[in-house]
Amino acid sequence: MNNPVLQAIADRRSIRGYAAEQITEEQLETLLTAARQAPSAKNCQPWHLSAVQDKALLDEFARDYVAIAGGDPAKAEVKEGYSLFFRAPTVIFISTPVEAPSRYAQIDCGIVAQTIALAAHSIGLGTVILGRPMDVFQSPKGPAFEKAFKFPEGYKFAIAVAVGKPAISKDAHPIREGLVSRV
Ligand SMILES: Cc1cc2nc3c(=O)[nH]c(=O)nc-3n(C[C@H](O)[C@H](O)[C@H](O)COP(=O)(O)O)c2cc1C
């Protein structure tokens, strides 16, 4: 394919294994700049980006996730050793105002997440978009993590993107049939 945007869309994967090596400052800046160029309803930009590289904090969060979700029969894969962030050295947490400025704030945050994923792919980095951290933010320790991650007052977790140098490869997901109508 000769079109780099379509190629990136086709080749991006959810990466669930990372090299320990941290991404560079330049790479992080590239991702944060791309993220902030995302479109949003009425251009509200209803998001805050917390780029977390504090390994101890990420490890604590991931351990808490296992403690919280590990008992859930619907999440049988979550047991001792489950790595919420797949050892990614950087996780970008996207938070959004509780008093949403439009009906589309969550969608806007999703667009930011995919913008980060595609930008990262284009510079040779892997990502996985993560909704599971919600369980920890909704637990009694949630407010402490919101503070530690510098969510602005009145913002809540929307979605996260783990980023790093991929240590694994993955096939494209199967494309479901019947999800398109043409009128
Ligand atoms: C909103 C959203 C939340 C997701 N949350 C998680 C998650 O918490 N953990 C995880 O491993 N993958 C998560 N994923 C990744 C999906 O499982 C993945 O996108 C899907 O299986 C398709 O695979 P692909 O991204 O490699 O094409 C999430 C994806 C989206 C869009």
The ligand as an ORCA input file, in Angstrom:
! r2SCAN-3c Opt
* xyz 0 1
  C     -12.247      1.097     24.441
  C     -11.257     -0.056     24.439
  C     -10.885     -0.642     25.626
  C      -9.946     -1.688     25.626
  N      -9.529     -2.192     26.823
  C      -8.588     -3.161     26.837
  C      -8.064     -3.618     28.086
  O      -8.407     -3.133     29.153
  N      -7.117     -4.594     28.051
  C      -6.657     -5.131     26.871
  O      -5.806     -6.000     26.908
  N      -7.113     -4.680     25.668
  C      -8.060     -3.709     25.632
  N      -8.502     -3.211     24.436
  C      -7.926     -3.740     23.173
  C      -8.903     -4.615     22.401
  O      -9.016     -5.870     23.049
  C      -8.385     -4.761     20.945
  O      -8.433     -3.496     20.334
  C      -9.195     -5.737     20.130
  O      -9.097     -7.042     20.641
  C      -8.754     -5.755     18.659
  O      -7.377     -6.087     18.530
  P      -6.357     -5.081     17.826
  O      -6.390     -3.780     18.580
  O      -5.022     -5.757     17.888
  O      -6.816     -4.871     16.411
  C      -9.419     -2.173     24.396
  C      -9.794     -1.554     23.210
  C     -10.682     -0.498     23.223
  C     -11.035      0.169     21.913
*
